[in-house]
């Protein structure tokens, strides 16, 4: 028997309790609406989640996103509204590993693309031949550019060494995808336009960096970024273990959710879809798709499996608590990114290669975490995070032994026998694939959704990677749906005409 919540006085239903859905619900609540958030899993927050070591339960550790970009100020404003202190990371810099060498990552770049290819830190990373080839970007004709993907663009302007050693480590590491799967506009907004203005890729990077706010490009939260989720969940009506099974119009929106106690129905004038999992329900409801917009190339009608034609990477994160006073000196700065395909080994060629794609020396990067670990466990204790998984690679949980071996190799410090705590977290398809195909399919879906009264769409699957993008887009989506005419029938006749 279904239980109907139409009498609960709900103004809006948010489907999906990730950070995008929570922020959209928070914005609607701030506008005076009564909102309910439906989350299919047992825990809200999506890839923004915290945990703790059994041996150090009083110290919170981010097991997902651990920082956010300062651009736009959206996340900082949210933290201020929630009363959470924002903290800058230590200014130690990060390292890269490529072609069998570890090196500090050049400072003046975007996704590993240098603004000054002849700079000393670039020469250290790619050698004199690589720096010389990259410098040719300034004199190459504007037409010498392959805009097919990020890797093709950098390779055509700056050559293979900068592409394979710097951009592969940074861009492919951040987005967990090969360079040929990274759409330029998706991963580096404004870069293509800046290149078209300047005629040089390095000049375009310099332009983007000059427009960026001063100081560190990222910030964190004292207590962990997951504190954002904890605060939002504490202030909102979030229903976990509520898997939405049907969405339809009926003088508003009718949302059916399966729960451990049976199906429940929610009725509201406004609906926010904050998870890709609910999109097929709307596609089946309105299979007709709009035609191409003027001046754009027609995109084939998506299938009922929209909007995930290409699943994101299966990511495993491993956090290690180690007793290693040698790490007090932060030998690899705040962490390290490993170029795809590199074979880094510790102790000779008979040792298994490192599988991790990135390492964060968390206690070197975040002063708040270093203080808490020192106070709780004493000096010489450190937290290290390892990330595993790229698009196209089979996901596999790292073992304790494998994680210790990988951390030892990347940090240049033998950590065997020093592990004091270990925790892993899996994120299945958490990062949307920033490919042209995916972006086109999502845009096609959004073109339909914008024409439906009382409906908004948000979340990382449409906003892209990063808290800054998701939070800003979620607030915009909430503002749009809040101002919409909620008395209109969502079943628009012109959608049927497009079938």
C-alpha positions in Angstrom: 0.0 0.0 0.0 1.4 3.4 -1.0 1.5 6.2 1.6 0.8 9.6 0.1 2.6 12.7 1.5 0.5 15.2 -0.4 -0.9 16.5 2.8 2.6 17.3 4.2 2.5 20.8 2.6 5.6 20.2 0.6 6.5 23.0 -1.9 9.3 21.2 -3.7 10.8 17.8 -4.0 14.5 17.3 -4.6 15.5 13.9 -6.1 19.1 13.2 -5.1 20.9 14.0 -1.9 24.3 14.8 -3.3 25.9 18.1 -2.7 24.0 19.6 -5.7 20.6 18.4 -4.4 21.4 19.6 -0.8 22.5 23.0 -2.0 19.4 23.4 -4.2 17.2 22.4 -1.2 19.1 24.9 1.0 18.5 27.7 -1.5 14.8 26.9 -1.8 14.5 26.7 2.0 16.1 30.1 2.3 13.4 31.4 0.0 10.8 30.2 2.4 9.8 27.0 0.8 9.1 23.6 2.5 11.4 21.1 0.8 12.0 17.4 1.0 15.2 15.7 -0.3 14.9 12.1 -1.4 18.2 10.1 -1.4 18.4 6.5 -2.6 21.4 5.5 -0.5 21.7 5.3 3.3 23.8 8.5 3.4 23.5 11.9 1.7 26.4 13.8 0.3 27.5 11.8 -2.7 31.3 12.1 -3.2 31.5 14.6 -0.3 31.9 12.3 2.6 34.0 12.0 5.8 35.2 9.2 8.0 37.8 8.4 10.7 40.4 5.9 11.5 39.5 3.3 14.1 42.7 4.2 15.9 42.0 7.9 15.8 38.2 8.3 15.8 38.3 12.0 17.0 40.0 13.2 13.9 37.8 13.6 10.8 39.2 12.7 7.4 37.7 13.6 4.0 37.0 10.4 2.0 35.9 12.3 -1.1 36.3 15.9 -2.1 38.8 17.6 0.2 39.0 21.1 -1.3 37.2 23.5 -3.5 38.1 26.1 -6.1 37.8 29.7 -5.0 36.5 31.0 -8.3 33.1 32.7 -8.1 33.1 32.4 -4.3 30.1 30.1 -4.3 31.4 27.5 -1.8 32.9 30.1 0.5 29.5 31.9 0.7 27.8 28.6 1.5 30.3 27.9 4.3 29.7 31.4 5.7 26.0 30.8 5.7 26.5 27.5 7.6 29.0 29.0 10.0 31.9 26.9 8.9 35.5 28.3 9.0 37.4 28.3 5.6 41.1 27.5 5.6 43.8 27.9 3.0 46.1 25.1 2.2 49.8 25.2 3.0 51.9 26.9 0.3 54.2 24.0 -0.4 53.3 23.2 -4.0 52.7 19.8 -5.5 54.9 17.3 -7.4 54.5 15.2 -10.5 55.9 11.9 -11.7 56.5 11.2 -15.3 59.1 9.4 -17.5 60.7 7.8 -14.4 61.3 11.1 -12.6 59.7 13.0 -9.7 59.7 16.8 -10.0 57.8 19.9 -8.5 55.0 20.8 -10.7 55.5 24.2 -12.5 53.7 27.0 -10.7 52.4 29.1 -13.6 50.0 26.8 -15.5 46.5 25.6 -16.0 45.9 21.8 -15.9 49.7 21.4 -16.4 49.8 23.6 -19.5 52.6 26.1 -18.7 52.3 29.8 -19.3 56.1 30.1 -19.6 57.4 27.0 -21.3 61.0 28.2 -20.9 60.7 28.7 -17.1 63.2 26.8 -14.9 60.6 24.7 -13.3 59.2 23.6 -16.7 62.7 22.7 -17.9 63.2 20.6 -14.8 60.0 18.7 -15.6 60.4 18.2 -19.3 64.0 18.8 -20.1 65.6 21.3 -22.5 64.1 19.7 -25.6 60.6 19.7 -24.2 60.9 23.3 -23.1 62.2 24.4 -26.4 59.4 22.7 -28.3 56.8 24.2 -25.9 58.3 27.7 -26.5 57.6 27.4 -30.2 53.9 27.8 -29.3 54.5 31.6 -29.2 55.6 31.7 -32.9 53.5 29.0 -34.5 50.6 30.2 -36.7 47.2 30.3 -35.1 46.0 27.6 -37.5 48.4 25.1 -36.1 46.0 23.7 -33.5 44.1 20.5 -33.1 41.0 21.4 -31.0 39.6 17.8 -31.0 40.5 17.3 -27.3 42.8 18.6 -24.6 45.6 16.3 -25.4 45.5 17.0 -29.1 45.4 20.7 -28.5 48.5 20.8 -26.2 50.4 18.3 -28.4 49.8 20.4 -31.5 51.0 23.6 -29.9 53.6 22.5 -27.4 54.7 19.0 -28.3 54.7 15.6 -26.7 56.9 16.1 -23.7 54.8 18.8 -22.1 51.6 16.9 -23.1 52.8 13.5 -21.8 54.7 14.6 -18.7 52.8 17.6 -17.4 49.3 17.7 -18.8 48.9 14.0 -18.5 49.9 14.0 -14.9 47.7 17.0 -13.9 44.6 17.0 -16.2 44.3 13.2 -16.5 44.9 12.8 -12.8 42.3 15.4 -11.8 39.6 14.1 -14.2 40.5 10.4 -14.0 40.4 10.1 -17.8 42.8 9.9 -20.7 43.6 13.2 -22.4 41.9 12.2 -25.6 38.6 11.9 -23.6 38.8 15.4 -22.2 36.8 18.1 -23.9 38.6 21.4 -23.8 35.6 23.5 -22.9 34.5 21.1 -20.2 37.8 20.9 -18.3 39.2 24.3 -19.1 36.4 26.9 -19.5 37.6 30.0 -21.3 40.9 28.4 -22.6 39.7 27.9 -26.2 38.3 31.5 -26.4 41.6 32.9 -24.9 43.6 30.9 -27.5 41.5 32.3 -30.3 42.1 35.9 -29.0 45.8 35.5 -28.4 46.8 32.9 -31.0 49.1 31.2 -28.5 48.3 28.5 -26.0 50.8 29.7 -23.4 49.5 33.2 -23.8 46.0 31.9 -23.3 47.0 30.2 -20.1 48.7 33.4 -18.9 45.5 35.3 -19.6 43.4 32.8 -17.5 45.8 33.0 -14.6 45.9 36.8 -14.7 42.1 36.8 -14.4 42.1 34.3 -11.4 41.8 35.7 -7.9 45.1 36.2 -6.0 46.4 33.6 -3.5 45.8 29.8 -3.5 43.3 28.6 -6.1 41.7 26.2 -3.6 40.4 26.3 0.0 39.2 23.8 2.5 37.1 23.6 5.6 38.4 23.4 9.1 37.1 20.0 10.1 36.9 18.7 6.5 34.9 19.6 3.4 32.4 16.9 4.4 31.3 19.3 7.2 29.3 21.1 4.5 27.1 18.0 4.1 26.8 17.4 7.8 25.5 20.9 8.3 23.1 20.8 5.4 21.7 17.5 6.4 21.2 18.7 9.9 19.2 21.7 8.7 17.1 20.1 5.9 14.4 17.4 5.6 16.5 14.7 4.0 14.9 11.2 3.6 17.6 8.6 3.0 16.8 5.1 1.6 14.2 6.7 -0.6 14.8 5.4 -4.1 12.6 7.3 -6.6 10.9 4.9 -9.0 8.5 7.2 -10.8 8.1 10.9 -11.6 5.0 12.3 -13.3 2.8 15.4 -13.7 -0.6 15.7 -12.1 -1.4 19.4 -11.6 2.1 19.5 -10.2 4.6 16.8 -9.6 4.0 13.3 -8.2 7.1 11.5 -7.1 7.0 7.8 -6.0 9.8 6.4 -3.9 10.6 2.9 -2.7 11.5 2.7 1.0 12.2 -0.1 3.4 8.6 0.3 4.7 7.0 0.3 1.2 6.3 2.9 -1.5 5.7 6.5 -0.6 4.2 9.3 -2.8 5.2 12.9 -2.6 3.3 15.8 -4.3 4.7 19.2 -4.9 4.5 22.1 -7.3 8.3 22.1 -8.0 10.8 19.4 -8.7 14.6 19.4 -8.7 16.3 16.5 -10.3 19.8 16.3 -8.8 20.9 12.8 -9.9 21.5 11.3 -13.3 19.6 8.2 -12.0 16.3 10.0 -12.2 16.8 11.4 -15.7 15.6 8.2 -17.5 12.3 8.5 -15.7 11.7 11.9 -17.3 13.0 10.8 -20.7 10.4 8.0 -20.7 7.7 10.4 -19.6 8.6 12.8 -22.5 10.4 10.9 -25.2 10.1 13.7 -27.7 13.3 15.8 -28.1 13.6 19.4 -29.3 15.2 20.1 -32.6 18.6 21.6 -32.9 19.0 25.2 -32.0 19.9 27.7 -34.8 23.6 27.6 -35.6 24.3 24.3 -33.8 24.9 20.9 -35.1 22.1 18.4 -34.6 22.7 15.8 -31.9 21.1 12.4 -32.3 18.2 11.8 -30.0 19.4 10.2 -26.8 18.3 6.7 -25.8 16.3 6.0 -22.6 19.6 5.4 -20.9 20.3 9.2 -21.1 22.3 11.0 -19.7 25.2 8.6 -19.1 26.3 7.2 -22.4 29.9 6.9 -21.1 30.2 6.1 -17.3 32.6 7.9 -15.2 35.7 6.3 -13.6 35.4 3.8 -10.8 37.4 5.5 -8.1 38.9 4.1 -4.9 40.3 6.4 -2.3 42.6 5.0 0.5 43.5 7.0 3.6 46.5 6.0 5.6 47.6 7.0 9.0 51.4 6.5 9.3 54.1 7.0 11.9 56.8 8.7 9.9 58.7 11.7 11.3 60.5 11.9 8.0 57.3 13.3 6.4 57.5 16.3 8.7 59.6 17.9 6.0 56.9 17.3 3.3 59.4 15.7 0.8 56.7 15.8 -2.0 55.0 19.0 -1.0 51.2 18.7 -0.6 51.1 15.6 -2.9 51.9 14.1 -6.2 50.1 13.4 -9.5 51.3 10.5 -11.7 51.2 10.7 -15.5 49.1 7.9 -17.1 51.1 4.9 -18.2 54.1 5.6 -16.0 55.8 2.7 -14.3 57.1 3.9 -10.9 58.7 1.1 -8.8 60.3 1.0 -5.4 63.2 -1.2 -4.7 64.1 -2.3 -8.2 62.5 -3.7 -11.3 61.3 -6.8 -9.4 58.9 -4.7 -7.4 55.2 -4.3 -8.5 54.5 -0.9 -10.2 52.5 1.8 -8.4 48.8 1.8 -9.4 47.8 5.0 -7.6 47.1 8.0 -9.9 47.5 10.6 -7.2 48.7 11.1 -3.6 47.7 13.8 -1.2 49.9 14.4 1.9 46.9 15.6 3.8 48.7 16.7 7.0 51.2 18.7 5.0 48.4 20.3 2.9 45.9 21.2 5.6 47.1 22.9 8.8 43.8 22.2 10.7 44.3 18.4 10.1 48.0 18.5 11.1 47.0 20.2 14.4 44.3 17.7 15.2 46.5 14.7 14.4 49.3 16.0 16.4 47.1 16.8 19.4 45.4 13.3 19.2 48.3 11.1 18.3 51.5 13.0 19.0 54.3 14.2 16.7 55.5 12.4 13.6 52.0 11.1 12.6 50.7 11.8 9.2 47.6 11.3 7.0 48.2 10.3 3.4 45.4 9.8 0.8 45.8 7.8 -2.4 43.5 7.8 -5.4 43.0 4.9 -7.7 41.1 4.5 -11.0 40.8 6.1 -14.4 38.1 5.8 -17.1 38.7 2.6 -19.0 40.6 0.9 -16.1 39.0 -1.9 -14.1 38.2 -0.8 -10.6 39.8 -2.7 -7.8 40.1 -1.9 -4.1 43.7 -1.3 -2.9 44.9 -3.6 -0.2 46.8 -2.3 2.8 50.1 -3.6 1.5 49.5 -2.1 -1.9 48.6 1.3 -0.5 51.7 1.3 1.8 53.9 0.3 -1.1 52.5 3.0 -3.4 52.7 5.7 -0.8 56.3 4.7 -0.1 57.3 5.0 -3.7 55.6 8.3 -4.3 56.9 9.9 -1.1 60.4 8.5 -1.4 60.1 7.2 2.2 59.8 3.5 3.2 56.6 3.2 5.2 56.7 -0.5 5.7 55.6 -1.4 9.2 54.5 2.1 10.0 50.8 1.9 9.2 48.6 2.9 12.2 45.2 3.3 10.5 43.6 2.5 7.1 40.3 3.2 5.5 39.0 3.0 1.9 36.0 4.5 0.1 34.7 3.6 -3.4 33.1 6.1 -5.7 31.5 4.3 -8.6 31.1 6.6 -11.6 31.3 9.7 -9.4 33.1 11.9 -11.8 31.1 12.7 -15.0 33.1 12.0 -18.1 34.0 15.4 -19.6 33.7 14.1 -23.2 32.1 15.9 -26.1 29.5 13.1 -26.5 28.5 13.3 -22.8 28.2 17.1 -22.9 26.1 17.0 -26.0 23.7 14.4 -24.6 23.4 16.3 -21.3 22.8 19.6 -23.2 20.1 17.8 -25.2 18.4 16.7 -22.0 18.6 20.2 -20.5 17.0 21.7 -23.6 13.9 19.7 -22.9 14.0 20.3 -19.1 14.1 24.1 -19.5 10.7 24.0 -21.2 9.0 22.2 -18.4 7.4 24.5 -15.8 8.4 23.8 -12.2 11.4 21.6 -13.1 15.1 22.2 -12.5 18.1 20.0 -13.1 21.3 20.1 -11.1 24.2 18.0 -9.7 27.7 17.1 -10.9 26.4 15.2 -13.9 25.3 18.6 -15.5 27.5 21.1 -13.7 30.8 19.2 -14.2 33.6 18.3 -11.8 34.3 20.4 -8.7 32.4 21.8 -5.8 32.6 25.4 -7.1 30.8 24.5 -10.3 28.2 22.3 -8.6 27.3 24.7 -5.8 27.0 27.7 -8.2 24.9 25.8 -10.7 22.7 24.3 -7.9 21.9 27.7 -6.5 21.1 29.0 -10.0 18.8 26.1 -10.7 17.0 26.6 -7.4 16.5 30.3 -8.2 15.0 29.5 -11.6 12.6 26.9 -10.3 11.6 29.1 -7.4 10.6 31.9 -9.7 8.8 29.6 -12.2 5.0 29.5 -12.6 4.3 26.5 -10.4 0.6 26.5 -11.4 1.3 25.4 -15.0 0.9 21.8 -16.0 4.3 20.2 -16.5 2.8 18.1 -19.4 3.5 20.6 -22.1 1.7 20.0 -25.4 4.6 21.2 -27.5 6.7 18.4 -26.2 4.3 15.8 -27.5 4.3 17.6 -30.8 8.1 16.9 -31.0 7.7 13.2 -30.7 
